[in-house]
Amino acid sequence: MRKEVSPKRVRVYAGGRLVADSKAPVLVWEIPHYPTYYLPAADVLAEVTPDGDVVVGDVTLPGAATRVDDLVRLEFSAMDEWLEEDEPIYVHPRDPYKRVDILASSRHVEVRIDGETVASSRQPRILFETSLPPRYYLPLSDVRMELLRPSATSTSCPYKGTASYWSVGDHEDIVWIYRSPLPESQKITGMACFYNEKVDLYVDGEQQERPRSPFSDA
């Protein structure tokens, strides 16, 4: 597995208490898409039992830690908060080799679902994210909102924040919006985006091939 020491200070909290505080966290790519933090055992302040439980005061988090030599992997979702320096992070650590660029554009973007035009815009914001297809964020005024049905689904992204969703007809959770994105993604605030993988997308009149991505079969 690929790994490297990060220059960022990382702190972890659970139950209102500091679980770990490290100035030499190790990024480990257990899977290709994103890394996980492994922290030096000396920087983990909570008790870690031989079974991998994390004991924080009178709270026990079962199976929340894995010891590998002199490093400890804390289960990200089992902790209440992770900080890189003084900034919270969400879902998983950011990959230092991943870029997210958001560019204003005047290209004509049209979205069709089952042959019907659902959105048409000449003022998209195009989000380019390493290893994913370009995403076309459109003003709500350019989307036929009467065709969208609100969904209870929400997801979180370490680069953009928390998204909420709409469905269209029988196509569940096919449109999303970041109403309050993270600071680095403010340009897409309140704009709608459709899964390229699941709609017919036209850019400047040319139909785009549906890309293959981790979201193709989601």
Sequence and secondary structure as in RCSB ss.txt:
>XXXX:A:sequence
MRKEVSPKRVRVYAGGRLVADSKAPVLVWEIPHYPTYYLPAADVLAEVTPDGDVVVGDVTLPGAATRVDDLVRLE
FSAMDEWLEEDEPIYVHPRDPYKRVDILASSRHVEVRIDGETVASSRQPRILFETSLPPRYYLPLSDVRMELLRP
SATSTSCPYKGTASYWSVGDHEDIVWIYRSPLPESQKITGMACFYNEKVDLYVDGEQQERPRSPFSDA
>XXXX:A:secstr
 EEEE SS EEEEETTEEEEEESS EEEESSSS  EEEEEGGGB SEE TTS EEETTEEETT EEEETTEEEE 
GGGSSEEEETTEEE SS   TT  EEEEE    EEEEETTEEEEEESS EEEEETTS  EEEEEGGGB GGG EE
EEEEEEETTTEEEEEEEETTEEEEEEEBSS  GGGGGGBTEEEE TTTSEEEETTEE      TTTT 
